[in-house]
Amino acid sequence: MSRAVLQICHSYYPPFLDCARQYAALFKGTDYRVVTVYLAGPPDEAVRIGSESEEVLFLGYSSKQIRGLKLGAIARIRELARQYDFAFCIAHRVKPTYVALLATNLHVYSIHHNYNDYKRASRRLLVNWYKRRLTMLCVSNSVRDEMRQHLSNWPVDKISTLYNRIDVARIRRELVSRSDARIHLGLPEDALIFGNVGRLHHDKDQATLIKAFAQALPGLSANALLVIIGQGPLEASLKQLVHELHVDRKIQFLGQVPDARRYFKAFDAFILSSDHEPFGMVLLEAMAAELPIVCSDSGGGAEVVASVGNLFVTGDTSSLAASIKQLADDISRFDSRPMLHQLSDRFSDEAAQQEFFSLLSIPK
C-alpha cells in the first residue's frame, strides 16, 4: 500500500513550480505518492501537469491572505491531514513550514532556497519550539552554513544540504541547435557570444559583468558579443551603463525569453556574475548545454561549478575581465565531459533521490 507525502508550496510562480517538481521526482519508483498543495495562485492545468505529483491541490489564496498567522491556510491543511495518512511533509520556504508545523503533527522537511530565513528572532522562536519534528534542507552548503549560524543550538545533522537538480535527459533533449537558437534569438551566426541569463537585479550584479566585458573587449576577437537575457528593475540603469561605456554594439539585452534554457546553445560560453547566489539553477542548465562557464567565487554558484568552471573574485571587475579573456582563449579546447559527469553525479534527479533517502534514513 502506498504512503502519502504532503508537499506544501507558497505558490507556483517561477522558480517554485520547478522546486515542487524536483521534490516530487524524489519519490518516483518508491512506495510514496505525492500530494502537492499550493497555498497561493488559482488552479492551473499546466501547473498541475508540471508538478509531476499524483495529486495537486490549489488553495487559491492571495499572498496578502496568507500573511501573519495564516489561519485559513492552517485550517485547510489540518483538514487535509485528517483525510490522508501522510508519512511526513515537505514544505518549501518559511510560510509553508509554519503552516505545516501548526496544522499537522507530521515531521516536516523544510526546504530553504535563500539566505537569512532565520535571521529574525521571531522566526527562530517558532522553529526552536518545533525542533524535534523539523529538519532543514538547504539548497547549498553556503545556505546551510549560514543557517547553522542562526540556529547555533541545533545539531548539525538537523540542518543539511540537498542540492537543487534537473532532469538532465529532458533538459538536454529540449535544447535547440546552435544555429536554430541564434535564429530564434536574432543573433549573428558568426559571433563569439558570451551569455548571461537572470533577473536584472542587484543580486545578479550585471553591472560588474558589463564593466568587465567592456574592459576585456580589446583582448577579444572583433566578433565578440555579450548577450543578457532577463528583465528587472535595473534594466534602464544597466542600458545607460552600456551607453556610457560606448559598448552599445557589443552588448545586447534580449529581455524575457520564454523557456530561455532551450536556447542556451546559442551561446559559446556562459557567465554568472551574481554577488549573492544561494545556488544558481541557471548554471545547471548551462552545464546541460555543455557551455564553458565563468562564475563568481561566492555562494552556492561556486559549489555548482567547482572543478569544472572558472571562478572570479566576486564583484571584482578586473578579475572577471581576466576570466573572460582566459575563457575566450580556451573555448576551442573545452572538454565538456567532466562537466556532464558532475551534472549527472551531483545535480540530477537520480543523484538527489539517492542522497535524500540516505541522508534522512527514510525507508523507500
Secondary structure in CASP SS format (residue, H / E / C, confidence):
PFRMAT SS
TARGET T0000
AUTHOR 0000-0000-0000
METHOD secondary structure of the structure
MODEL  1
M C 1.00
S C 1.00
R E 1.00
A E 1.00
V E 1.00
L E 1.00
Q E 1.00
I E 1.00
C E 1.00
H C 1.00
S C 1.00
Y C 1.00
Y C 1.00
P C 1.00
P C 1.00
F H 1.00
L H 1.00
D H 1.00
C H 1.00
A H 1.00
R H 1.00
Q H 1.00
Y H 1.00
A H 1.00
A H 1.00
L C 1.00
F C 1.00
K C 1.00
G C 1.00
T C 1.00
D C 1.00
Y E 1.00
R E 1.00
V E 1.00
V E 1.00
T E 1.00
V E 1.00
Y E 1.00
L E 1.00
A E 1.00
G C 1.00
P C 1.00
P C 1.00
D C 1.00
E H 1.00
A H 1.00
V H 1.00
R H 1.00
I H 1.00
G H 1.00
S C 1.00
E C 1.00
S C 1.00
E C 1.00
E E 1.00
V E 1.00
L E 1.00
F E 1.00
L E 1.00
G E 1.00
Y E 1.00
S C 1.00
S C 1.00
K H 1.00
Q H 1.00
I H 1.00
R C 1.00
G C 1.00
L C 1.00
K C 1.00
L H 1.00
G H 1.00
A H 1.00
I H 1.00
A H 1.00
R H 1.00
I H 1.00
R H 1.00
E H 1.00
L H 1.00
A H 1.00
R H 1.00
Q H 1.00
Y C 1.00
D C 1.00
F E 1.00
A E 1.00
F E 1.00
C E 1.00
I E 1.00
A E 1.00
H E 1.00
R C 1.00
V H 1.00
K H 1.00
P H 1.00
T H 1.00
Y H 1.00
V H 1.00
A H 1.00
L H 1.00
L H 1.00
A H 1.00
T C 1.00
N C 1.00
L C 1.00
H C 1.00
V E 1.00
Y E 1.00
S E 1.00
I E 1.00
H E 1.00
H C 1.00
N C 1.00
Y C 1.00
N C 1.00
D C 1.00
Y C 1.00
K C 1.00
R C 1.00
A H 1.00
S H 1.00
R H 1.00
R H 1.00
L H 1.00
L H 1.00
V H 1.00
N H 1.00
W H 1.00
Y C 1.00
K H 1.00
R H 1.00
R H 1.00
L E 1.00
T E 1.00
M E 1.00
L E 1.00
C E 1.00
V C 1.00
S C 1.00
N H 1.00
S H 1.00
V H 1.00
R H 1.00
D H 1.00
E H 1.00
M H 1.00
R H 1.00
Q H 1.00
H H 1.00
L C 1.00
S C 1.00
N C 1.00
W C 1.00
P C 1.00
V H 1.00
D H 1.00
K H 1.00
I E 1.00
S E 1.00
T E 1.00
L C 1.00
Y C 1.00
N C 1.00
R C 1.00
I E 1.00
D C 1.00
V H 1.00
A H 1.00
R H 1.00
I H 1.00
R H 1.00
R H 1.00
E C 1.00
L C 1.00
V C 1.00
S C 1.00
R H 1.00
S H 1.00
D H 1.00
A H 1.00
R H 1.00
I H 1.00
H H 1.00
L H 1.00
G C 1.00
L C 1.00
P C 1.00
E C 1.00
D C 1.00
A C 1.00
L E 1.00
I E 1.00
F E 1.00
G E 1.00
N E 1.00
V E 1.00
G C 1.00
R C 1.00
L C 1.00
H C 1.00
H H 1.00
D H 1.00
K H 1.00
D C 1.00
Q H 1.00
A H 1.00
T H 1.00
L H 1.00
I H 1.00
K H 1.00
A H 1.00
F H 1.00
A H 1.00
Q H 1.00
A H 1.00
L H 1.00
P H 1.00
G H 1.00
L C 1.00
S C 1.00
A C 1.00
N C 1.00
A E 1.00
L E 1.00
L E 1.00
V E 1.00
I E 1.00
I E 1.00
G C 1.00
Q C 1.00
G C 1.00
P C 1.00
L C 1.00
E H 1.00
A H 1.00
S H 1.00
L H 1.00
K H 1.00
Q H 1.00
L H 1.00
V H 1.00
H H 1.00
E H 1.00
L C 1.00
H C 1.00
V C 1.00
D C 1.00
R C 1.00
K C 1.00
I E 1.00
Q E 1.00
F E 1.00
L E 1.00
G E 1.00
Q C 1.00
V C 1.00
P C 1.00
D C 1.00
A H 1.00
R H 1.00
R H 1.00
Y H 1.00
F H 1.00
K H 1.00
A H 1.00
F C 1.00
D C 1.00
A E 1.00
F E 1.00
I E 1.00
L E 1.00
S C 1.00
S C 1.00
D C 1.00
H C 1.00
E C 1.00
P C 1.00
F C 1.00
G C 1.00
M H 1.00
V H 1.00
L H 1.00
L H 1.00
E H 1.00
A H 1.00
M H 1.00
A H 1.00
A C 1.00
E C 1.00
L C 1.00
P C 1.00
I E 1.00
V E 1.00
C E 1.00
S E 1.00
D C 1.00
S C 1.00
G H 1.00
G H 1.00
G H 1.00
A H 1.00
E H 1.00
V H 1.00
V C 1.00
A C 1.00
S C 1.00
V C 1.00
G C 1.00
N E 1.00
L E 1.00
F E 1.00
V C 1.00
T C 1.00
G C 1.00
D C 1.00
T H 1.00
S H 1.00
S H 1.00
L H 1.00
A H 1.00
A H 1.00
S H 1.00
I H 1.00
K H 1.00
Q H 1.00
L H 1.00
A H 1.00
D H 1.00
D H 1.00
I H 1.00
S H 1.00
R H 1.00
F C 1.00
D C 1.00
S C 1.00
R H 1.00
P H 1.00
M H 1.00
L H 1.00
H H 1.00
Q H 1.00
L H 1.00
S H 1.00
D H 1.00
R H 1.00
F C 1.00
S E 1.00
D H 1.00
E H 1.00
A H 1.00
A H 1.00
Q H 1.00
Q H 1.00
E H 1.00
F H 1.00
F H 1.00
S H 1.00
L H 1.00
L H 1.00
S C 1.00
I C 1.00
P C 1.00
K C 1.00
END
